[in-house]
Amino acid sequence: MLDTALRNADIVTAADRIRAQIGIRDGRIVTIAEDVGPAREEIDATGLLALPGGIDAHVHLAQHQGGGVVMADGFESGTRSAAAGGTTTVMPFALQQKGQSLREAVSAYHAEAEGKCHVDTSFHLIITDPTPQVLGQELPALVKAGYTSFKVFMTYDDMVLNDAQLLDVFDVARREKALVMVHAEGYDAIRYMARRLEEAGKTAPYYHAASRPQSTEREATHRAISHAELTDVPICIVHVSGREPMEQIQWAKRRGMNVWAETCPQYIALTAEDLKGLNMDFEGAKYVCSPPPRDADSQRAIWEGLRDGTFDIFSSDHCPFRFDDPEGKDVPGARTSFRWVPNGIPIPGIETRLPLLFSEGVSKGRISLERFVALTATNPAKLFGLYPRKGTIAVGADADITLWDLSREVTLSQQILHHDCDYTPYEGLAVKGWPVRTLLRGQTICLDGTITGSPGTGRYLDRATSQAFPAA
């Protein structure tokens, strides 16, 4: 007998829509048919859409910050929020601090996550100190152990890699078949702009965006693509914010280069005007993130890219800091200059990533349901070595399924969200289309906004080689 039968489901994948029943046993989908037979648990999905559980491939949880700053969400609250928002797998980053062994960073991050996760997880690495030991021994061994992607930064004082280091890291990635995620912003250009603005007395949070214009992102994106071409390695440019970096990615894709791209909710839902706050005051710090939100033309460009295939994945880049907190946005010094405000916003975040894209994209006719599934589940699974176990509704896949009420309207507010932040910049924003039930491996972990699963339900996932690498 089946453990669970999902009846009367309108199933949507990245390729198909069908009306069928889904039979689940031992956490896997074992049959999809007109009638799957008896089951111990019956779930009636009449009037609902059954979509693959979301995969959020870019989140920051319990990540060391330094400087007295503490991230608002750890693994328990972050994965709780994921479950409530229809996401069943999250991919945070094990951050190597300067001077730290990469293995030590990974072990410590696993210890931080142990027993706390409501949904499945798999870690990317962050390489900040590419020593001969790291590049020659630790990184190759970790890739072979299933950590098949890592991130590098082209900016931030404590994370930036110079061009020689980037090339060395890219070369190891090519040899070991690891996908490189690139934060593409020009470090020296940003420092130059920040210094000029501060000297002119322009220090409010709004000027964070002015210090990081699109030209810094465009230049760094082009440079990263050039390095990838030279070393013949696939890369994914993350959190692309507007037309200018997009054009660099489109240029590369037209030439058949192995370049992938990600964008995020903040670039369809915010603009730099939000950083002005109430009157160029500290309220604007709520919207400080990097790259910053741009303008209305950038939003139009992002939608074009979501439709035409420029963007392969849609992630949250959830990076939460409390606002009214000296260990968060209001860290000492933050009110003296935008340069000291922690970079990151909780909303759009793990919980609202899918509803925002559904409402603004599917409900408003900008993208199809199939495209929604591809961007938020199937493509991330393929890109990061989880497919076909994750990212689709198919026989043999994990029974990670989210049921959606496409007509439900919900007003976002701090009261209904499950994160550990103290604010949402989207208080009062109405969205149409809402995940009403989230199943992880066939177990209901959230029902109508109530968490029904327990911390520790989520498992850690080892991963295969990214499908960005050509098959042998």
N, C-alpha and C positions, 0 to 999 in steps of 0.2 A: 504494500500500500504506500501511496505517496505521503510525505509529511505535510505538504501544503499544495492546494490547488487554487490557482488564481483564475476565477471564472469571468467570462464576458469582458475580456480585456481588449481594448484597442491598442495594439502593440505598435510602437514606432521605433525603428532603428535608423541608422544613418542611410540605409538603402531602401527600406520597405515600410509599408503599413499593412497590417493584417488584423482581422478580428479572430481571436483564438483563445484557448485556455492554456495556462502554463502549469506544468507539473514539476514539483520541486521535491528532491530527496537528498538528504545528507548535504544540504547547502548548495547543491548544484541544480541547474535546470536539466531535467531528464527527458522531458517531452513537451512539445508544443503541438496541440492538435485541437480539432473541433470539440472533442470530449476526452479529457485526460483520465477519467475514471475517478474512483473514490479517494479521499484523502482525510487525514486526521484533522486538518484545519482547512476551512473553506473561507476564501476572501472574495467577496463579490465586488468586481471592479466596474460594474455597469455605469456608464456615463463618464468614466475616467480614462485618461491616457496612461498606458504603461510604458515608461521610458527606462533605459538603462540608468542605474545609479550614477550620479555625476562623479567625475574624477577631477579634483582640483589639483593641478600639477604644480602650483606655485603658491605656497603658504609659508608663513614664518610663525613658529610657535616656540615658546620657551627658549628663545634664542638669546645668547649672551650679547649684551649691548655695551657694557662699560660706561664710565662717566656718570655713574649713579642712576642710569636709566634702566627701567625694568619693563619688559614686554607684558602687556595686560593678559594675554591668553596663553595658557599652557596647554598641554595635551588634553586634559579632561575637558576644559571649557571650549577649546577650539574644535575638538572632534564632536562634542555635544552640539555645537552650532552647525557643524557640517551635516549631522544627521537631520536636524530640524530643517535644513535648507535643501534636502534631497541629494546630498553628496555622500557617497559611500566609501570613497577612497581619497585620502589627502596625502600630499607629497611635500613635506617640509624639508628643511636644510640642516644637515649636520655641519656646523661652521667650525672650520679650523682657525684658531687664533694664531697670530704671529708667534713663531717659536714652538708651537704645539705639534705633537705628532698627529698625523691624520687619523691613525687608528685610535688614538686616545680620544679624539673628538667624537668619532663614531660611537665608541663604547660608552662615553659619557651621555651621549644623546639617547642611546637605547635605554640606559638606566633611567633617564628623565621620563621616558615615555612608558616604561614598564607598568602594566596593569591599569593604565589611565584612559585608554582609547575606546571610544564608542564606535568608531569606524576603522576600516583597514588603513594602514599607512605603509609608505615606502619612502626611504630617504634619498634625496640628492646629497651630494657633497658640495661644500664651498671651499675652494682652494685660495688661500691668501698668502701662503708661504711655500712656494714650489722649490723646495730644496732638492739637491740630488737624491737624498734619501726618499723624499716624498715621490719624486718623479720616477726614480729608478726601481723602487721596491714597494712602497706603501700603496700608491695609487694603482699600479697594475694588479696587485693582489686583491685590492678591494673591488675593482671592476670585475675580476674573475669570480668574486664572491657574491655578485649580484647588484652592486652599486654602480649601475651602468650609465649614470649621468652625473655631471657636476657643473657648478656655476663659477664663473669668473667675473670680476668687476673691473671696469675701466675708469672708475672713479671711487671716491671716499678715501680719506687719509689712511685708514687702517685696513683697507681691502684692495686698493688699486694695484694692478699688475702693469708693469711697463711692457712695451712692445716685444722686447726680447723674451720676457717671461711668458707672455701670451703665446708666442710662437713655440716655445718649448712645451708648454702645456698642450697646445693644439696637436703637436707632433705625437705626444704620448697618447692623446685621445684617438688619433687616427690608428696608431699601432694596436691599441688595446680595444678598439671599437667601443668607445664611450662617447655619448652625445654631450656636446658642450653648450651650456646655456650662457648667454652673454648679456650682462648689464652694460648697455652701450651709451655712455655719456662721456664727453671729453673732460678729463680731470683738470688739466691746466687751464683750459678755457673757462671752466666754471670757477676756479679759484680767482682768475683774473676778473671775471664779472662780479663776483661776490666782493672782492676788495674795492672795486670801483663804486659799487652801490653803497657799501658801508662808509667809504670816504665822503660820499655825497649825502650822508645822513639818511639814506633810504634803507631802513632796517626792519620795517614791519613784515609780518609773515607773507604779505602779498609779493614782496620782492624776492622771495624764494623762487618763484616762477621766472621772474625777470633774470635771475642769475643763471638759469639753466634753459636758455632759449632753444628752439628746435635745431638751430645750427649745431649746437654741441652734441645733440643726439644724432643728427644726420651725419656729421663727420665721423663720429665714433662707430656708427653702424657701417658706414662705408669701409672704415679701417678694419673692423672685425671681419667683414666679408672678404676683404682683400687678403687678410691673414689666413682665413679658411680656404680660400682658393689656392694660396701658395702651399699650404700643408695638406690639401686635399682631404679635409675633414668636414663632416656635417656639423652645422651649428644651428642653434635656435636663438634668435634675437627676442628677448623677453620684454614685456610691458612696453610695447611700442605705442607712442602717444599721439602721433599725428601724421600729416601728409608727407613731410620731408623725409623722415626715416623710412616711411612706407615706400617711397619712390626708389630708395636704394635697394630695398628687399625685392621689389618688383623687377628692377633692373637685373638683379642676380637670378631670379627665378626664370625670367625670359631667356636667359643664357644657359639654362639647364643646370645651374649650380645648386648644390645640396644645402639650401638655406631654408630654414623654417621660421615661423613667426608667431608670436603670442601677443594678444592685447588683453585688456582688463576692463572691468565695469566702470572704473573712475573716468575712463576716456570716452565713454558714451553718456555719462550721467553728470559730469562736472565740467566746469571751465575754470580758467585762472581767475575769473571774476569772483568765484567763491572764496578765494584767499583774501579778499578785501575785508571779510568779516562784516561787522555792522557799520564800521566807519574807519576802515584801515586799522582796526584794533586787533588784539590778540585772539579774538574769535577765529580769525583766519587760520590760526595754527591747526585747527581741526582738519584742514584740507591739505596740509603740507605732506607731499609725497614726491618721490623721484622715479622717473621723470614726472614733472607736474602736469596737471590738466592744462589743456591749451585753450583753443577758441572754438567758435561754432563751425568754422571750416574744417578744423581738425576732427570734430565729431562726425561731420559728413564724410570725411575721408575714412574714418574708422569703419563706418557702416558700409562704405563701398568695399573695403577690404574684407569685412566679415562675409559679404555676399559673394565676392568674386574669387575667393580662394587665396588672397594675399595672406590672410591669417589662417593658421592651421588649428590653433587652440585658443580657448578663452578661459583664462584663470583669474583668480581673485587678487593675487599678490597681497593677501591678507597680512597686514603688518601692524598690529594693534598697540596703541599707547593710550592710556587714560588722559583725559584733558585736564581735569582739575586735580592734578597730582604732581608733586615735586619730583617723583620718579618717572613721570610721563611727559606729556607735552610741556608742562610748566616746570621743567627741570631748571635749576638755577642758571641764569644767563639767557634763557630762551626769550625773555621779554626785552632783552637788550639788542638782539639781532636774530633775524631769520636763520642765520647760520647754525644756531645752537638748538633749534627746534627739532626733536626727533622726527625722522622721515618715515611716515607710514600712517595709514588710516584703517580703521576697523570696518567701515561701511563705505562703499560696497566691499563686502568681505566674504568669508566662507559661507555664511548663512544666506546672504542676499544675492550672491553671484548668479545663481540660476533663476530666481524670480525676476531679477532686473532684466536679464537678457531675454527671458520668456516674454515679459510684459512689453518691453521696448522693441523687441525683435519679432517674435512670433505673433503676439496679439495685435501688434500694429502693422503686420504684413511686410516687415522689412526682410525677414528671413523665413525659410520654411522650417517645419518641425524636424525634417531630416537633417537640415543644416545645423539646427540647434543641437541635436544629438551628436553629430560629428564633432562640433567645436568643443562640447563640454564633457564628452565621454569617450567616443570611439577613437578620435584622433589622439587624445592624450594617452590612451591605452596603447595604441600602435607606436607612438613616438617614444614612449618610455618603457617598452618591453613588458607590458601587461596583457596584451591582446593575444588570444581571444578569451582568456580567463576573465578579463574585465572589459567593460566598455561596450558591451552589446547584450542583446537578449537572444540567446541561441542555445541549442542543446549542447551540454558540456560546459557552458559558462557558469561562473558563480551566479547565484540567484540574487544579484544586487539590482533591485528594481524600485523605482519611485513612481507612485501613482499621483497623477496631476489632475486637478480640477481646472480645466482651461477657462472656466467662466468665473471662478471665485475672485473677488476683489478684496484685497487686504491693504490696510493703511499701515505702513511701516512706522514703528515707534520703538523707543528704547524698552518699553514695558514688555513687548512680545518677543524680543530677541534674546538669544541664549548665550551671548558672549560675556566676557568679564570686563568689557569696557564700560565707561560711565556716560557715553553719549552715542547718538547717531546723527550724523549730518542730514539724514533724510527723514527726520521727524515729520510725519504728515504726508509723505509721498505715497500715493495710491498706485498699486501694481495690480495687473490683471493676469491671472494664472498662478496657481499656487500648489506646491507639493503637499499632499494631504496624508501620505503614508510612505515611509521609507523602510525598505527591507534590505538587510545585509545578510547575504547567504541564506535567504529564506526566512530570516527572523525579523519581525517588525521591531524596529528600534526607535521609531517616532511615529506617532499617530495624532493627527490634527494638532500639531504643535506641542504635544506632550511627549517627553522622552520616555520610552518604555524599555529601552535597552540599558545595560549597565556598563560602567567603565571596565575595561578588560575584555569586552566583546570583540573589539577590533583586533586583527592579527597583523603582524609585520609580513610584508610581501617581498621576497627576493625577485629580481627581475632578469629577463633575458636581454639580449642585445636589441637596441632600437631598430625599428624598421626603416629608420633613416639611412642605415647602411645597406648597400645593395646585397642581395642574397648571394652566397658563395656559389 
